[in-house]
Amino acid sequence: MLSRDHSVAVDPVALERSISKATEALLGYRQSDGHWIFELEADSTIPAEYILLRHYLAEPVDAALEAKLGNYLRRVQGAHGGWPLVHDGPFDMSASVKSYFALKMIGDSVDAPHMVRAREAIRSRGGASGSNVFTRFLLALYGVVTWRATPVLPIEIMLLPMWSPFHINKISYWARTTMVPLMVLAALKPRAKNPKGIGIDELFLEDPKSVRMAPKAPHQNAGWFYLFRSLDAVLRVIEPMFPKRLRQRAIDAALAFTEERLNGEDGMGAIYPPMANIVMMYEALGKDENFPPRAVTRRGIDKLLVIRDDEAYCQPCVSPVWDTALTCHALQEAGGDDTLAKAKQGLDWLKPRQVLELKGDWAVKAPDVRPGGWAFQYNNDHYPDLDDTAVVVMAMDRVRRHSGTREYDEAIARGREWIEGLQSRDGGWAAFDVNNLEYYLNNIPFSDHGALLDPPTEDVTARCISMLGQLGETAESNKAMADGIAYLRRTQLAEGSWYGRWGLNYVYGTWSVLSALNVAGVDRNDPMIRKAVDWLASVQNQDGGWGEDAVSYRLDYKGYEVAPSTSSQTAWALLGLMAAGEVENPAVARGVEYLKATQTEKGLWDEQRYTATGFPRVFYLRYHGYSKFFPLWALARYRNLRSTNSRVVGVGM
């Protein structure tokens, strides 16, 4: 890390050249209808699960595709022998078990050097019994372990009233859509077809059939966990005695829930895990591959594949709305008539994707709020999200400010109305739901991942405040905004940073909050802002960039730890500092120089590291677009502010 006394002069001509090259390169990714979509890469678990799904169903072997998937899995194997959750990350047991299983399934010899290394890495860390709950369900479906290794998930949960301690509308959208078909599978307990008869007993230190429930996870409270564990033990005894008629009613309720939300080839929830579970569910119910709901979902899974000349992997979902909205912000910052026209065409593509009619699951807790959000994917009307909605609204408002057009007025108004209506009672905003505050549920045995809920977070709250501030609201004029700012005051860490739930991590959260506080009119000399600025400057790397690793999500976080610089995290830090009025801070000039120095000949940036988050400590994301639009955005913002007298960022992001 670097002190702030070393200044750097930024050459304006070279800066303009960098901006022009980056703009041209970004415009080159534009789709024919005006939108942008970039690859969204997770870890090895999704491509491994895709292979295992095909063999679960005994689908015809596609040797060419399997070879490409195998190449991908072998390439991302870690130096430790197992598979990590992020680029160059530490060993992860579940990712390693699934990846080994998938490679063995496609024909890799257990004696091949990479398989020997993987097996030794797994066994030396206690063996495959250390896998998480989702992996245990997969292994139970394959008959590797018994169902006693998984928590009881009675399908009768579907019939519980809303006032009960556990209800599917008290958990997050991603957990809800994943669990409903999984509960049907847990009730029917089918067995994978697995025509090759592949197993992985060699990854266990004990007889796999003897494996029982997983121990308490580090995030879980012992009292709550053992209470729920006792309940699980009781359910395990009495579940077989549940009346058959009641069970059928519950399965019918699960099917009704699923079929209302099938969402065509975009899939229920538009994410891989529910889609895979749905296909297996219909298989267990005796529906063949031509049964329309199964067939359409199965086709949707194949649409998540990224297939190259020599490699292939499966994305967890796609991100066209997010990619397009953020690209439009970067292009509006870059400016120029043609660039602004292309950005507007992107917003015109987004406009009809606003969900205006359907009340999704969010309406269970907010029945009087009108729909008005945007989803993350091409189609996911039951599950729009607040982050996308706020970002789209701000991009549309920027066009309105620039050109005076009124064509986005209704879309902006409805988006704002929906966001204000989904503020949680603690003053914060969550990603998809409102008042999803049943924290005790993270202690059930199923929730070893700690991501069962969708509570308010600092980064999404900041985005919603940014939107309100950009639309002219202040803490004095708007109670929602005042409550949101109070939430952010409460959640700032002593070091000065804010947590980033959906981006990695405190750099992302701090950028988001500083952008919000600026446009909300909070005084730049407020101690909250000064502490955040000092923290961002203090964690700048020697090379002038910023970086942060997934390890920052550990439960015993004690402060920033040095990590290699990335272009996207550097851009966030720069945007945050500039929002706080620090355009003349030497740290900003050094960050700008870092971006200029690391720009490739093609005008973009190479970024192998993962800088986004699916679930902290469990699942991370590499948005291939982040290194394309965020650095451009930061460089153009710097140029624009240096050319004004006020040095004030006048927008919410």
TAVENDA-V217255 format. One record per residue. N is the residue number from 1. RES is the residue in one letter. PHI is phi in radians with two decimals (NA if undefined). PSI is psi as a letter, one per 30 degrees, with the letter a starting at -180 (none if undefined). NEAR is the number of other C-alpha atoms within 8 Angstrom. Layout:
# TAVENDA-V217255
{{N;RES;PHI;PSI;NEAR} {N;RES;PHI;PSI;NEAR}}
This chain:
# TAVENDA-V217255
{{1;M;NA;l;8} {2;L;-2.21;k;9} {3;S;-1.32;l;7} {4;R;-1.68;g;9} {5;D;-1.58;f;5} {6;H;-1.78;j;6} {7;S;-1.62;l;9} {8;V;-2.32;k;7} {9;A;-1.62;k;5} {10;V;-1.70;k;8} {11;D;-1.29;j;6} {12;P;-1.10;e;7} {13;V;-1.20;e;6} {14;A;-1.14;e;7} {15;L;-1.08;e;12} {16;E;-1.09;e;9} {17;R;-1.12;e;8} {18;S;-1.07;e;11} {19;I;-1.11;e;12} {20;S;-1.09;e;8} {21;K;-1.12;e;11} {22;A;-1.18;e;13} {23;T;-1.11;e;13} {24;E;-1.06;e;9} {25;A;-1.14;e;11} {26;L;-1.15;e;11} {27;L;-1.10;f;9} {28;G;-1.18;f;6} {29;Y;-1.60;g;8} {30;R;-1.15;k;10} {31;Q;-1.36;l;8} {32;S;-1.08;f;5} {33;D;-1.64;g;5} {34;G;1.78;f;10} {35;H;-1.77;l;13} {36;W;-2.14;k;12} {37;I;-2.57;k;14} {38;F;-2.09;l;10} {39;E;-1.09;k;11} {40;L;-2.21;j;13} {41;E;-1.85;k;11} {42;A;-1.86;b;14} {43;D;-1.66;a;12} {44;S;-1.27;f;13} {45;T;-1.16;e;11} {46;I;-1.19;e;13} {47;P;-1.08;e;12} {48;A;-1.13;e;14} {49;E;-1.12;e;10} {50;Y;-1.08;e;9} {51;I;-1.03;e;12} {52;L;-1.16;e;11} {53;L;-1.09;e;9} {54;R;-1.04;e;10} {55;H;-1.37;f;13} {56;Y;-0.99;e;11} {57;L;-1.53;f;11} {58;A;1.01;h;9} {59;E;-1.23;l;7} {60;P;-0.97;k;4} {61;V;-1.22;k;6} {62;D;-1.79;j;6} {63;A;-1.09;e;6} {64;A;-1.15;e;6} {65;L;-1.16;e;8} {66;E;-1.07;e;11} {67;A;-1.09;e;10} {68;K;-1.20;e;14} {69;L;-1.11;e;12} {70;G;-1.08;e;11} {71;N;-1.04;e;11} {72;Y;-1.11;e;11} {73;L;-1.08;e;13} {74;R;-1.18;e;8} {75;R;-1.15;e;6} {76;V;-1.57;g;10} {77;Q;-1.07;k;10} {78;G;-1.42;l;12} {79;A;-1.08;f;5} {80;H;-1.34;f;8} {81;G;1.74;f;13} {82;G;-1.73;a;17} {83;W;-2.07;k;16} {84;P;-1.64;l;17} {85;L;-1.61;f;15} {86;V;-2.43;l;12} {87;H;-0.99;k;9} {88;D;1.07;g;7} {89;G;-1.49;l;8} {90;P;-1.24;l;9} {91;F;-0.99;k;12} {92;D;-2.17;k;10} {93;M;-1.11;e;13} {94;S;-1.17;e;12} {95;A;-1.07;e;14} {96;S;-1.23;e;14} {97;V;-1.11;e;12} {98;K;-1.15;e;12} {99;S;-1.17;e;13} {100;Y;-1.07;e;11} {101;F;-1.02;e;12} {102;A;-1.14;e;12} {103;L;-1.15;e;12} {104;K;-1.13;e;11} {105;M;-1.10;e;12} {106;I;-1.55;g;10} {107;G;1.94;g;6} {108;D;-1.15;k;9} {109;S;-1.19;k;7} {110;V;-1.14;f;7} {111;D;-1.65;f;6} {112;A;-1.10;k;8} {113;P;-0.94;e;6} {114;H;-1.20;f;8} {115;M;-1.33;e;12} {116;V;-1.10;e;10} {117;R;-1.08;e;10} {118;A;-1.13;e;12} {119;R;-1.08;e;13} {120;E;-1.14;e;9} {121;A;-1.12;e;11} {122;I;-1.19;e;15} {123;R;-1.17;e;12} {124;S;-1.22;f;7} {125;R;-1.88;g;6} {126;G;1.81;f;10} {127;G;1.52;l;11} {128;A;-1.17;f;13} {129;S;-1.18;f;9} {130;G;-1.46;g;9} {131;S;-1.24;l;10} {132;N;-1.41;l;11} {133;V;-1.05;e;12} {134;F;-1.10;e;6} {135;T;-1.16;e;10} {136;R;-1.09;e;12} {137;F;-1.09;e;10} {138;L;-1.08;e;8} {139;L;-1.18;e;10} {140;A;-1.19;e;13} {141;L;-1.12;e;11} {142;Y;-1.52;f;11} {143;G;1.35;g;9} {144;V;-1.22;e;12} {145;V;-2.02;l;14} {146;T;-1.54;l;12} {147;W;-1.23;f;7} {148;R;-1.26;f;9} {149;A;-1.47;f;12} {150;T;-2.02;l;14} {151;P;-1.14;l;10} {152;V;-1.25;k;8} {153;L;-2.19;i;8} {154;P;-1.11;k;9} {155;I;-1.07;f;14} {156;E;-1.11;f;10} {157;I;-0.92;e;11} {158;M;-1.06;f;12} {159;L;-1.74;f;7} {160;L;-1.21;k;9} {161;P;-1.33;l;6} {162;M;-1.08;f;6} {163;W;-1.36;f;5} {164;S;-1.24;l;7} {165;P;-1.04;e;4} {166;F;-2.09;k;8} {167;H;-2.57;k;13} {168;I;-1.10;f;8} {169;N;-1.51;g;9} {170;K;-1.77;g;9} {171;I;-2.06;l;14} {172;S;-1.20;l;13} {173;Y;-1.06;e;12} {174;W;-1.20;e;8} {175;A;-1.23;e;11} {176;R;-1.08;e;11} {177;T;-1.22;f;12} {178;T;-1.31;e;11} {179;M;-1.31;e;9} {180;V;-1.06;e;13} {181;P;-1.18;f;15} {182;L;-1.15;e;11} {183;M;-1.14;e;11} {184;V;-1.14;e;12} {185;L;-1.08;e;12} {186;A;-1.14;e;11} {187;A;-1.28;e;9} {188;L;-1.54;f;7} {189;K;0.82;h;7} {190;P;-1.28;l;7} {191;R;-2.13;k;7} {192;A;-0.99;k;10} {193;K;-1.16;e;8} {194;N;0.75;i;11} {195;P;-1.03;f;6} {196;K;-1.45;f;5} {197;G;1.14;h;5} {198;I;-1.38;k;7} {199;G;-2.28;l;6} {200;I;-2.34;h;8} {201;D;-0.98;f;8} {202;E;-1.18;f;6} {203;L;-1.50;f;11} {204;F;-1.79;k;13} {205;L;-1.53;f;9} {206;E;-2.23;l;6} {207;D;-1.10;j;8} {208;P;-0.96;f;11} {209;K;-1.23;f;7} {210;S;-1.60;f;8} {211;V;-1.18;k;12} {212;R;-1.96;a;7} {213;M;-1.00;k;8} {214;A;-1.22;l;11} {215;P;-1.26;l;4} {216;K;-1.04;k;9} {217;A;-1.38;l;7} {218;P;-1.00;e;4} {219;H;-1.40;f;6} {220;Q;-1.54;k;12} {221;N;-1.38;k;7} {222;A;-1.04;e;7} {223;G;-1.06;e;6} {224;W;-1.08;e;11} {225;F;-1.05;e;13} {226;Y;-1.28;f;8} {227;L;-1.10;e;8} {228;F;-1.17;e;11} {229;R;-1.12;e;10} {230;S;-1.12;e;8} {231;L;-1.10;e;8} {232;D;-1.04;e;10} {233;A;-1.11;e;8} {234;V;-1.15;e;8} {235;L;-1.06;e;9} {236;R;-1.07;e;9} {237;V;-1.37;e;7} {238;I;-1.60;f;8} {239;E;-0.97;e;8} {240;P;-1.09;f;6} {241;M;-1.59;f;5} {242;F;-1.02;k;8} {243;P;-1.03;k;6} {244;K;-1.04;e;6} {245;R;-1.16;e;6} {246;L;-1.13;e;9} {247;R;-1.07;e;11} {248;Q;-1.15;e;8} {249;R;-1.02;e;8} {250;A;-1.19;e;13} {251;I;-1.09;e;12} {252;D;-1.06;e;8} {253;A;-1.15;e;10} {254;A;-1.13;e;13} {255;L;-1.15;e;9} {256;A;-1.11;e;8} {257;F;-1.02;e;9} {258;T;-1.15;e;12} {259;E;-1.23;f;8} {260;E;-1.18;f;7} {261;R;-1.98;g;10} {262;L;-0.99;e;10} {263;N;1.14;h;12} {264;G;0.99;b;8} {265;E;-1.30;f;10} {266;D;-1.35;f;11} {267;G;1.47;l;15} {268;M;-1.08;k;13} {269;G;1.29;f;13} {270;A;0.98;h;12} {271;I;-2.31;l;11} {272;Y;-1.05;e;11} {273;P;-1.00;e;8} {274;P;-1.10;e;14} {275;M;-1.11;e;15} {276;A;-1.12;e;11} {277;N;-1.11;e;11} {278;I;-1.14;e;12} {279;V;-1.08;e;12} {280;M;-1.16;e;10} {281;M;-1.08;e;12} {282;Y;-1.15;e;11} {283;E;-1.03;e;11} {284;A;-1.15;f;10} {285;L;-1.49;g;6} {286;G;1.47;g;6} {287;K;-1.58;k;10} {288;D;-1.36;l;8} {289;E;-1.17;f;7} {290;N;-1.63;f;7} {291;F;-1.10;k;8} {292;P;-0.89;e;6} {293;P;-1.07;e;8} {294;R;-1.20;e;14} {295;A;-1.12;e;11} {296;V;-1.21;e;10} {297;T;-1.18;e;16} {298;R;-1.13;e;12} {299;R;-1.12;e;9} {300;G;-1.08;e;13} {301;I;-1.09;e;13} {302;D;-1.13;f;7} {303;K;-1.23;f;6} {304;L;-1.48;f;11} {305;L;-1.26;k;10} {306;V;-1.98;j;9} {307;I;-2.05;k;8} {308;R;-1.94;a;7} {309;D;-1.06;e;4} {310;D;-2.16;f;6} {311;E;-2.46;l;12} {312;A;-2.62;l;13} {313;Y;-2.59;l;12} {314;C;-1.94;k;11} {315;Q;-1.35;l;15} {316;P;-1.27;f;12} {317;C;-3.00;a;10} {318;V;-2.09;l;12} {319;S;-2.29;h;13} {320;P;-1.17;e;13} {321;V;-1.22;e;14} {322;W;-1.08;e;10} {323;D;-1.07;e;12} {324;T;-1.18;e;14} {325;A;-1.11;e;15} {326;L;-1.19;e;10} {327;T;-1.06;e;11} {328;C;-1.08;e;13} {329;H;-1.08;e;11} {330;A;-1.08;e;13} {331;L;-1.21;e;13} {332;Q;-1.16;e;11} {333;E;-1.20;e;10} {334;A;-1.16;e;13} {335;G;1.32;a;8} {336;G;1.79;k;6} {337;D;-1.02;e;6} {338;D;-1.16;e;6} {339;T;-1.10;e;13} {340;L;-1.14;e;11} {341;A;-1.14;e;8} {342;K;-1.17;e;10} {343;A;-1.09;e;13} {344;K;-1.12;e;10} {345;Q;-1.11;e;10} {346;G;-1.11;e;14} {347;L;-1.20;e;14} {348;D;-1.13;e;8} {349;W;-1.20;e;11} {350;L;-1.27;e;13} {351;K;-0.91;e;9} {352;P;-1.26;f;6} {353;R;-1.52;f;10} {354;Q;-1.16;k;11} {355;V;-1.53;j;12} {356;L;-1.98;f;9} {357;E;-1.92;e;5} {358;L;-1.39;k;8} {359;K;-1.59;j;9} {360;G;-1.37;a;9} {361;D;-1.08;f;10} {362;W;-1.00;f;11} {363;A;-1.29;f;10} {364;V;-1.01;e;7} {365;K;-1.74;f;7} {366;A;-2.39;i;10} {367;P;-1.15;f;6} {368;D;-1.65;g;5} {369;V;-1.57;k;10} {370;R;-1.36;k;9} {371;P;-1.08;l;11} {372;G;3.09;g;13} {373;G;-1.69;l;16} {374;W;-2.00;k;15} {375;A;-1.55;l;17} {376;F;-1.38;e;13} {377;Q;-1.76;a;12} {378;Y;-1.04;e;11} {379;N;-2.49;k;9} {380;N;-2.90;h;14} {381;D;-1.07;f;10} {382;H;-1.25;f;10} {383;Y;-2.36;i;12} {384;P;-1.19;l;15} {385;D;-2.29;l;12} {386;L;-1.31;e;15} {387;D;-1.09;e;10} {388;D;-1.01;e;15} {389;T;-1.08;e;14} {390;A;-1.10;e;15} {391;V;-1.19;e;12} {392;V;-1.13;e;12} {393;V;-1.03;e;13} {394;M;-1.14;e;13} {395;A;-1.15;e;12} {396;M;-1.14;e;11} {397;D;-1.14;e;11} {398;R;-1.13;e;10} {399;V;-1.12;e;11} {400;R;-1.05;e;11} {401;R;-1.12;e;8} {402;H;-1.27;e;6} {403;S;-1.90;f;6} {404;G;1.39;g;7} {405;T;-1.11;k;8} {406;R;-1.89;g;6} {407;E;-1.22;f;5} {408;Y;-1.78;g;11} {409;D;-0.98;e;7} {410;E;-1.18;e;7} {411;A;-1.09;e;11} {412;I;-1.10;e;11} {413;A;-1.11;e;8} {414;R;-1.20;e;13} {415;G;-1.11;e;13} {416;R;-1.11;e;13} {417;E;-1.05;e;11} {418;W;-1.15;e;13} {419;I;-1.13;e;13} {420;E;-1.07;e;8} {421;G;-1.27;f;8} {422;L;-1.87;g;11} {423;Q;-1.26;k;13} {424;S;-1.39;l;11} {425;R;-1.22;f;6} {426;D;-1.51;g;6} {427;G;1.67;f;12} {428;G;-1.66;l;15} {429;W;-2.17;k;16} {430;A;-1.71;a;15} {431;A;-1.42;e;12} {432;F;-2.21;f;12} {433;D;-2.24;l;13} {434;V;-2.16;k;13} {435;N;0.92;h;10} {436;N;-1.54;i;12} {437;L;-2.00;g;7} {438;E;-1.44;i;8} {439;Y;-1.07;f;6} {440;Y;-1.04;f;7} {441;L;-1.21;f;11} {442;N;-1.21;f;12} {443;N;-1.73;f;13} {444;I;-1.25;l;12} {445;P;-0.96;e;11} {446;F;-1.13;f;7} {447;S;-1.66;h;12} {448;D;-1.21;f;13} {449;H;-1.44;f;10} {450;G;1.21;g;10} {451;A;-2.21;h;10} {452;L;-1.36;f;11} {453;L;-1.97;l;15} {454;D;-2.24;i;14} {455;P;-1.42;l;12} {456;P;-1.01;k;13} {457;T;-2.37;l;13} {458;E;-1.12;e;15} {459;D;-1.24;e;16} {460;V;-1.22;e;13} {461;T;-1.02;e;14} {462;A;-1.05;e;15} {463;R;-1.10;e;16} {464;C;-1.19;e;13} {465;I;-1.14;e;14} {466;S;-0.97;e;17} {467;M;-1.10;e;14} {468;L;-1.08;e;13} {469;G;-1.12;e;14} {470;Q;-1.14;f;13} {471;L;-1.47;g;7} {472;G;1.77;g;6} {473;E;-1.43;l;11} {474;T;-2.31;l;12} {475;A;-1.09;f;11} {476;E;-1.32;e;6} {477;S;-1.64;f;6} {478;N;-2.46;j;9} {479;K;-1.12;e;8} {480;A;-1.03;e;10} {481;M;-1.20;e;12} {482;A;-1.07;e;11} {483;D;-1.15;e;11} {484;G;-1.17;e;14} {485;I;-1.12;e;12} {486;A;-1.09;e;9} {487;Y;-1.06;e;11} {488;L;-1.19;e;13} {489;R;-1.07;e;8} {490;R;-1.20;e;6} {491;T;-1.70;f;8} {492;Q;-1.17;k;11} {493;L;-1.31;l;7} {494;A;-1.02;e;5} {495;E;-1.24;f;8} {496;G;1.98;f;12} {497;S;-1.66;l;15} {498;W;-2.16;k;14} {499;Y;-1.17;k;13} {500;G;-1.96;j;15} {501;R;-1.33;e;13} {502;W;-1.88;f;10} {503;G;-2.38;l;10} {504;L;-1.56;j;16} {505;N;-2.35;d;17} {506;Y;-1.27;f;11} {507;V;-1.13;e;15} {508;Y;-1.12;e;15} {509;G;-1.11;e;16} {510;T;-1.22;e;16} {511;W;-0.98;e;13} {512;S;-1.03;e;13} {513;V;-1.25;e;15} {514;L;-1.07;e;14} {515;S;-1.07;e;16} {516;A;-1.21;e;15} {517;L;-1.11;e;14} {518;N;-1.08;e;14} {519;V;-1.29;f;14} {520;A;-1.38;f;14} {521;G;1.51;g;8} {522;V;-1.20;k;8} {523;D;-1.00;k;6} {524;R;-1.11;f;9} {525;N;-1.57;g;6} {526;D;-1.00;k;8} {527;P;-0.94;e;6} {528;M;-1.05;e;9} {529;I;-1.29;e;12} {530;R;-1.09;e;10} {531;K;-1.10;e;11} {532;A;-1.17;e;13} {533;V;-1.09;e;11} {534;D;-1.08;e;9} {535;W;-1.14;e;11} {536;L;-1.03;e;12} {537;A;-1.13;e;10} {538;S;-1.28;f;9} {539;V;-1.80;g;11} {540;Q;-1.21;k;13} {541;N;-1.37;l;13} {542;Q;-1.01;e;7} {543;D;-1.40;f;6} {544;G;1.66;f;12} {545;G;-1.65;a;16} {546;W;-2.21;k;16} {547;G;-2.66;l;13} {548;E;-2.70;k;17} {549;D;-1.84;l;9} {550;A;-1.07;f;12} {551;V;-1.09;f;6} {552;S;-1.11;f;10} {553;Y;-1.49;g;9} {554;R;-1.09;l;7} {555;L;-1.16;f;5} {556;D;-1.79;h;4} {557;Y;-0.95;k;7} {558;K;-2.13;g;4} {559;G;2.32;l;5} {560;Y;-1.01;k;7} {561;E;-2.06;k;6} {562;V;-1.04;k;9} {563;A;-2.48;l;8} {564;P;-1.04;k;8} {565;S;-1.21;k;12} {566;T;-2.25;l;11} {567;S;-1.21;e;16} {568;S;-1.23;e;11} {569;Q;-1.19;e;16} {570;T;-1.10;e;15} {571;A;-1.07;e;13} {572;W;-1.08;e;13} {573;A;-1.05;e;14} {574;L;-1.11;e;12} {575;L;-1.09;e;13} {576;G;-1.16;e;14} {577;L;-1.10;e;15} {578;M;-1.17;e;12} {579;A;-1.10;e;12} {580;A;-1.50;g;12} {581;G;1.50;g;10} {582;E;-1.77;h;9} {583;V;-1.05;f;12} {584;E;-1.60;f;6} {585;N;-1.12;k;8} {586;P;-0.95;f;11} {587;A;-1.07;e;11} {588;V;-1.20;e;13} {589;A;-1.05;e;14} {590;R;-1.14;e;12} {591;G;-1.15;e;14} {592;V;-1.09;e;13} {593;E;-1.12;e;10} {594;Y;-1.05;e;11} {595;L;-1.12;e;13} {596;K;-1.09;e;9} {597;A;-1.25;f;6} {598;T;-1.75;g;8} {599;Q;-1.18;k;12} {600;T;-1.46;l;8} {601;E;-1.03;e;5} {602;K;-1.35;f;8} {603;G;1.69;f;12} {604;L;-2.00;a;13} {605;W;-2.29;k;10} {606;D;-1.58;k;8} {607;E;-2.54;j;8} {608;Q;-1.49;f;6} {609;R;-1.25;l;9} {610;Y;-1.49;k;12} {611;T;-2.16;g;16} {612;A;-2.35;l;12} {613;T;-2.23;k;12} {614;G;-1.56;d;9} {615;F;-2.36;k;11} {616;P;-0.91;k;11} {617;R;1.28;f;10} {618;V;-2.20;e;8} {619;F;-2.70;j;11} {620;Y;-2.12;l;17} {621;L;-2.31;k;14} {622;R;-2.06;j;12} {623;Y;-1.38;j;12} {624;H;-1.19;f;10} {625;G;-1.45;f;10} {626;Y;-1.05;e;8} {627;S;-1.40;f;13} {628;K;-1.78;e;12} {629;F;-1.82;e;12} {630;F;-1.17;e;13} {631;P;-1.09;e;13} {632;L;-1.03;e;13} {633;W;-0.99;e;14} {634;A;-1.17;e;13} {635;L;-1.13;e;12} {636;A;-1.18;e;12} {637;R;-1.06;e;11} {638;Y;-1.07;e;11} {639;R;-1.01;e;11} {640;N;-1.12;e;9} {641;L;-1.20;e;13} {642;R;-1.17;f;9} {643;S;-1.65;g;6} {644;T;-2.00;l;7} {645;N;-1.49;e;6} {646;S;-1.38;f;5} {647;R;1.01;g;9} {648;V;-1.88;k;7} {649;V;-1.34;j;11} {650;G;-1.72;g;6} {651;V;-2.23;l;9} {652;G;-1.45;f;14} {653;M;-2.35;none;9}}
